[in-house]
């Protein structure tokens, strides 16, 4: 407890308190859609539109098919493409670990 109090006093003494506050203001300014947690993210198989038991080849094919649909250059959004990429990475990791 004493160390925590000392650390808080140090923030005040050395002027680092404003730096910490600025960091939290920056996080607060982020749109809610930029903050993705495992509880709000869609399962990878739903994003890729494939079965959970898909093979690595099927995952690669599904990713390429969906990328053509959601890529920003093809009329999709950056957020959709990032979601697709995260789902693809997660699916690959699961299949390669088996």
FENQUI-V821263 format. One record per backbone hydrogen bond with DSSP energy under -0.5 kcal/mol. NH is the residue of the N-H (numbers start at 0). CO is the residue of the C=O. E is the energy in kcal/mol with one decimal. If there is no record, write none. Layout:
BEGIN
{{NH:CO:E} {NH:CO:E}}
END
This chain:
BEGIN
{{4:0:-2.4} {5:1:-2.4} {6:2:-2.3} {7:3:-2.3} {8:4:-2.3} {9:5:-2.1} {10:6:-2.1} {11:7:-1.6} {12:8:-2.7} {13:9:-2.7} {14:10:-0.5} {14:11:-0.6} {15:10:-1.1} {16:10:-1.6} {18:14:-0.5} {19:15:-2.1} {20:16:-2.5} {21:17:-2.4} {22:18:-1.9} {23:19:-2.1} {24:20:-2.1} {25:21:-2.0} {26:22:-2.0} {27:23:-2.3} {28:24:-1.5} {29:25:-0.6} {29:26:-1.0} {33:30:-1.7} {34:31:-1.1} {35:33:-0.8} {36:34:-0.5} {39:36:-1.2} {40:36:-1.9} {45:42:-0.9} {46:42:-1.8} {47:43:-2.6} {48:44:-0.7} {49:44:-2.2} {53:50:-1.6} {58:54:-2.2} {59:55:-2.5} {60:56:-2.3} {61:57:-2.5} {62:58:-2.5} {63:59:-2.2} {64:60:-2.3} {65:61:-2.8} {66:62:-2.7} {67:63:-1.7} {68:64:-0.7} {68:65:-0.6} {69:65:-2.5} {70:66:-1.8} {73:70:-1.9} {74:71:-1.2} {75:70:-2.3} {80:76:-2.0} {81:77:-2.4} {82:78:-2.2} {83:79:-2.3} {84:80:-2.5} {85:81:-2.4} {86:82:-2.2} {87:83:-2.5} {88:84:-2.6} {89:85:-2.3} {90:86:-2.5} {91:87:-2.7} {92:88:-2.3} {93:89:-2.1} {94:90:-2.3} {95:91:-2.9} {96:92:-1.3} {97:94:-0.8}}
END
